[in-house]
Amino acid sequence: MSAIIAEPGHVSLDDLVRVYTGASLTVDSAYWPRVEAAAGIVAKAAQGAEPVYGINTGFGKLASKRIPPDQTAQLQRNLILSHCCGVGPATPEPVVRLMIALKIISLGRGASGVRCEIIEQLQAMLAQGVLPFVPQQGSVGASGDLAPLAHMTAVMIGQGQAFVDGRLVPGREALARAGLTPVTLGPKEGLALINGTQFSTAYALAGLFRAHDLLNATLVTGALSVDAAMASTAPFRPEIQALRGHPGQIAAGRVLTKLLDGSAIRLSHLEGDERVQDPYCLRCQPQVAGATLDLLAQAARTLVTEANAVTDNPLVLADTGEIISGGNFHAEPVAFAADQIALALSELGAISERRIATLVDPALNFGLPPFLTPEPGLNSGFMIAEVTAAALFAENKQRALPCSIDSTPTSANQEDHVSMAAHAARRLYDMADNLAAIIGIELLVAAQGIELRAPHGTSAALSAVIAALRAHVPALVNDRYMADDLAKAAALVGRGVLATVATHALGRDPFPKLG
């Protein structure tokens, strides 16, 4: 992908998606004078007699300790090395890419006091694929994502480890492979690099992107389930959604209607069907998916604002020459947004699991065989696939409990209220994996149910989705080893195949956007 020329403070959600999927990012050169002006203010303060936090003092509870000018470089180096205290597995590379890009954007605002050289090092690492090894655990989301960002910064100075072409190598070697040399950190530069919410925000954005893709997938599998159950499409009529007024609900009802348009199954039971109303998991899809969409849109607004923010400390006001301590590193907005996304992921799985349960239950599936197997008894069909969906939904429900209400004092009670944004955002990755598996099971079950309705068929768009599934997973006739089927279906969901195939069949994209 071509590099994004970013205007710090004005980077869009689409730009962030591009970085997540492989694009590099550089700061518009028009911002360099402001960056250098702020760096000059910091350099002057480092030589002055007045104590300025993090520039000629220690950090946190050690802020009262003065540091002489000839030790400021050692101070910043020590800060980075001492803060490399992360534990756990490596952060996924797309998230690391986002984290680096977010730090570039924040520093590019010209309020952090770093030299252009520091931003250029980050830009080059991102462009050359030098991706630091960043352990997933160790941040409480206040005073910045200190440990994760320290691991990123360590590579910049030739320490730590980084992935290059999939191989984990020492930081100095990773830089050399990209034709780069370690930087020496000047006054405040280490502090500016590790103060901030970029780790938490990157993970939250990744969760947002995946949640939105999975929402679109559930609209497809939800439509498939409607036809498999021979349910009514009347609840999707636009008049109903308009009377409620929520934008997400209106959009979800419109997508479901388009996906089911032209279904012969739908037409086959318009008359003579004795059922008056369908279960909520089928009938209330616009309300649930729509509310989820609105929630994700709200989280997106928060995270785009945070992605463009300056979140280190202290901040340099280049217009007045002041250096002022504040609390922009506190990641409470990110924690709240991550909790919202977690709720969305959990609820999408909850209603999908109920549709799966409806389709395998002969008391509810309107004439389909038990567990959707042509010869029940001898075969168990999708019996345990539904149990797996229930297990995954239960996990997500437990993980959806809010993290933002938790706090524990750190740093000798100097940092006495923290956001817990890092693990609030990090859990979204696992929750999205679980949801993709649940939706994959619904895809398998609903496709099987529709095929058992032959000779009546579904719409052209949904038929194309079933054909895409059958290219990887055949219909279930007799019991077989099922784990591979579930994995393949989840992979199709995770790659966004369902919405892509349906869009191609319709000739236009009906799916709602976050922007």
N, C-alpha and C positions, 0 to 999 in steps of 0.2 A: 504494500500500500504506500501511497505517497505520504510524505510527512505533513502533519497539520501545523500550520503557522498560527500559533495561539496568541490571542489577545487576553492576557491574564485579567480575570474578572468578568470575562465575557465568553467563556468556553461553554459550548452547548452539550446537551445530553447526547446528541448524535456524535459529536466529537469524541466523547468519552467512550461510547460504544466502539468507535473505530480504533481507539487505543487498545481497548480490551481485546479486540479481535486481530491486533497485529500492527496497527499504524504507529509511527513514531511522532514525536511532538517537539516543536521548537518555539521559543518565544519570539514574537515579532520584534525586530530590531529597534522599533520605535520606543520600546520600553527600556532599552539598555541605559540611557542617560539617567533615568530615575533610579535604577538599580545601583549604578555607580555612585550617585549622589548619596544614597543611604549608606553605602559602604564607607564613603569618606567620613560621614558623621560618626560611624562606629570607630573607625581608625583613630580619629581625633580623641574620642572618649577614652580609648584604650591607653592613650598617652597622658591623660589628664589625672589630676589629683582627686577629683570627685569620684566616689564609688558608684559604679553603674552595674547593676546586676548582670552576671553572666559574661561581662566584658572584662572587668578587672576585679571580679569577686568570685568566690566559690558558688556552688549551686545548691538549691533547695535549702535545707537546714544549715548549710555551710555558707550562706550568702554573706555572712558578716566577715568572712575571711578575705582579706585583700590580696590580690595577685599583682606582682610588679610587671611592668611592660615587657621585660625580657622573658617572661614565663607564660605569656598569653597563648603562644602556639602550643606549648606543652600542656597547658590547661585544656585546650580544645581536644587535643589528641587523647589525653587521659579520660576526658569525658566520654568520648566515643568508645574506647576500649572497655571502660568500667561499666558501661551501659549495655554491652553485648551480653545480655543475660537471658536471651530467649531460650525456650525449650520446645520440644515437640517436633512434628514433621515439618517439612518445607511448605511454605505458602505456595499455592499454585502459581505457575508462571504468569498467566493472564492478570492475576491480582497484583503480582509484583510490578508488572508493566504499568498498571493503573496507578499504583502507589508512587512510582518514580515520576510519572506524568503529573500527578497531583502536586507533588513537591516542587516540580518545575514551575507549575502555574502559580503556586503560592509564593515562591521566592521571586518570581517574575513580576509580582505587584510592586516591588521596590520598597517594601516596608520592613524587610528583615535584616538589612545591613550586610548582605553577603556580596562578594565580588561576582562579576559576570562569569569569571573562570569557574566558579562552583556550579553555576547553572549549566554552563557548557559541558562540564564533565558528566552531569546527569543526562543531558541531551545525547551525548555521544554514547553513553552506556545503553540508553534505550534504543538508539538507532542501530547499534552494533550487536544487540542481543546479549549484552553482559547483564545477567539478571542475578542479583545477589541472593544467596541462600538466607531466607528470612524465616526463622522458626515461628510457628503459628501462635505460640502461647507466651505470655509474659507482660502484656499491657493491660492496665486497668482503665485506660481511656481518659486520663487526665494528667496534666503536665505533659500532654502529648502521648503518642504511642512510642514511648521512649526506647524500649528494648528493640522492637521491630525496626524502627527507623535507624537505630544505632547499627544494626546488622547491615542495613543498606549503605550507611555512610562508611562503615569499615572498609568496604570494597573500594570506595572512592580514594581512600588513603593507602590502598595496597594491602589491607588486612582482610580478615574474614575469608569467606568463600563465595563463589558465584558459579552459576550454571552458564556454560557456553556450548552451544550446539548439543544440549542435553547432557553434557558432562560436568560434574562438580569438580572445580579446580580452585586452588588458592587465589585469593583476590588479586594479588600482584600479577600472577600468571594470566588471569582472566583479562586484566587491563592490557597486558602486553599483546595478547592475541588480537585485541581490537586496535592495536596501535596507540594505546593510551598510556600515560604515566600517572602515578599517584599524585594527588594534590596535597599541598600543605595547608592546613586550615588556619585562617587568620582569626582575629578577634571576633567572637560571637558566632562564627560560622558553624562550628559543631553544634552549638546550642540551637541555632536556627534550623539545622537539618533534622534534629531529633525531636524538638518541640513541634507539635502539630498533630492533626488527626488523620493524616494521609493513609495510614494502614487501615484504620477502622472504616474510613470512608471508601477506600478501594474495595474492601470486602463487602460493604453494604451495597455499593453500586453493582458489584458482581451478582449479589443476591437479587437485586432489583431486576437486572437484565434477565436473569434466569427465571425469576418469578413471572415476568411479563411473557416470556416465550411459553412457559408452562400454562399460563392462563389461556393463551391462544390455543394451545393443544387441548385443554379441557373443553373449550367450546366445540372443537371437532369431535372429541370422543363423547361429549354430552349429546351432540346431535345424533351421532351413531346410536347411542343408547336409546334415544327417543324412538327411532325407527325399529330397533331390536325389540323394544317393549311394546311396539305399536301404540305409543302414547300420543296424546293430542298435541298439536302445534298451536292451538288457539291461545294458550297462555303467552305465546311469543309475539302476539299481534302488537303493532306499534302503538295502537290507541291505549293499551293497558300501560305500557311503559311511559308514555307521555303524561298520563294522569299522575304518575308518581314523580316524574321530573328529574330523577337522578341521571346525569349524563352517562355514567358507566352502564346503568341498567338499560338505557335506550340503545346504547351501542351493542351490548351483549344480545339483546333481543333481535336486533337487526342482523347480526352475524348468524345466529341460529336459524333465523328465517331463510336467509340466503343459502345456507348449507343444505337445508332440507327441501329447497324448492325443486319441484319436479319428481319427488319421490313417489313411486308407485305404491309402496307400502303405506304411505300416508293416505293416499287416495282410496286404498282398499278397505279402510275401516271408517270412513267418514259417515257411513250409514250403518245402522244395526249394531253398533258397539254399545253394550249396556253399561259400560263404566261411565261414571259421571265426572270423576276427577282422578288425576294421576297422583302418585306419591310426590311429596315435595321435592325429592332429589331430581325429578324430571321436570316438574311443573315450575319450580322456583329458580330455575337456572339463571334467568336474566337478573333476578334480584341478588343472588349470591355472587355470581361472576361479576356482575356490574358493580356491586359494593366493593369487591376485591379490586377491580380496576380503578375505582375512585381512590381507594386507599393507596394503591401503588403510585398513582399520579401525585398524590399529596407527598408521599415519601420521595418521589423523584424531584419535586420542587425543592425540598429541603436539601437533598444530596447535591443537586446542581449548585445551589447557593454555597454549600460547604466546599465543593470542589473548587470554587473560585475564590475562596476566602484565604486571608492571611491568618494562620492559626498558631504561630510561634510566639515567643515571649523572651525579652521585651520587644516592643515594636518601635520602629524608627519612623518618625513623622518627618519626611524629607522637606516638606514645605515650611516647617517651623524649626527644624533642627533638633527636635526633642527626641529623647529615648524614654519610653514610658512602659512600665510593667502593667500587665493586664491579665486576663484569663481566657483568651481566645482558644487556648489549647484544650479547654474542657469540652469533651465530645458529647455533651448531653443531647444536642440536636441529632447527632448521628445515632446515638443509642435509641432515642425515640423512633427514628425512622426505621432502624433495624427491627425494633419490636413490631412496628406496623407490618413490615414485610413478612415477619415470622407468622403473624396472625393470618395474613393472606395465604401463605403457603399451607398452613394448617387447614384452613377452611376449604381451600380448593381440593385438598386430599380427602377431607371429611365427606364432602358431597359426592366426589367421585367414588369413594368406597361404598357409599350407600347405593349408587347406581349399579355397581358391580353386584352387590348383595341382592338387589332387586332382580337382576337378570338371571342369576343362577337359582333363584327360589321359585319352584313350580307354583307356589301359592300367589306369586306376584307377577310372573313374567308372561302372563296371558298366552298360555298354550305351548310354550317352549318346554323341552324335556328338562328334567332335573339336572342341574349343573351343566346344562348345554351339551350333554353327550348323547349321541344317537342311541346308545345302548346302556342306559343307566343301570347300576347294580354291578354288572360285570366291569363297567368302567366308572371311574369317579369324576372324570371330566375336569371342570374348573373348581372343584370343591376346595382344594387347598390353595389354589391361586387367590381365591377370595379371602382365605384366612391370612395369607401373606399381606394382602392389601390392608386388612384390618390391623395387622401387627405394625406395618409401616406408618399407618395413620396414627396409631397410638403413640409411637415414638415422636412423631411430629407434634402431636398435641402436647406432649410433655415438654418438648423443646420450645414451644410457643409461649411458655410462661415468661413474663417480662423480665428482662435483665436490667432495664434502666432504673428500676426501683431499688437495686442493690447498691451497696457502697461499703467500702472498708478503708479506714485511714491508712495512709502510707507515708514514707519519708519522715519518720519521727513526728507525725501529726501535722507537719507543714501542709501536706496534701491530704486534707481530712475529709473531703467529699469527692468521690470519683464516679465516672459515668458507667463504667463497665461496657463501653461501646465496642471494644475489640471482640470480646467473645459473643456479644449480642449480634454482631455482624458475621463473625466467623461461622456460627452455627447454621447460617442460612445456606451455606454450601451443602452441608449434609442433608438439611431439610429439602433442598431442591433435588438432590439425588433420590431421596425417598419418594418425593412427589412424582418424579419422572417414572419411577417404577410402578407407582399406583396407577398413573395414567396409562402406562404401557399395558397393565393388566386389564384396564377398562377397554383399551383398544382391542385386545385379543377377545375379550368376552363379547363386546358389542358387535364386532365383525362376525363372530361365530353365530350370534343371535340373528343378525340380518341374513346371513346365508341360509339359516334354517327356515326363513320366511319364504324361500323360493316356492313358486315361480315369481312372486312379487319381489321387486328390487328397490333399492334406495335411489337417491339422487345421483346425478352424474358426478358431483363433487365428492360425495362420500364414497361412491363406487371407486373413484380414483384412489382415495385413501386406502380402501380395503385392498386394492390391487397392489399398492406400494407395500403394504404389510405382507401380502401373500408372496411377494418376490423374496421374502426372507423367512417367513414362517407359514407353513401350510396349515390348512384347516385341521382341527382336531377331530379325528374319527375314532380311533382307539387310543387308550392311554399310552403315553410315552414319557420319556424323560423331559420334564417341563422347564427346568431351570434355564436352559438355553433359549427357549421361546420367550421367557420373561425378560431375559437380558437383551435379546434382539429388539423386542418391542420397546423397552425402556430406552435403548440407544436411538431408535427412530424418533421417539418423543424428544429426547434430549438434544438431538441435532436439528430440531425444528422442521422435520420432514412433513409432518401432518399439515401444518399451515401452508407450507410451500406447495405441496401437491394440490391442496384444495384451492389455493389461489390460482394456480395454473389452470385447473379445470374450469374455474369460474371466469377466467379471463381478466380478473381485476382483484385487487387485494381488499377483502372486506374486514380485515382484522383491526381492532382498535389500537391506536398508538398512545404512548405515554406523554409525548410532547404536547 
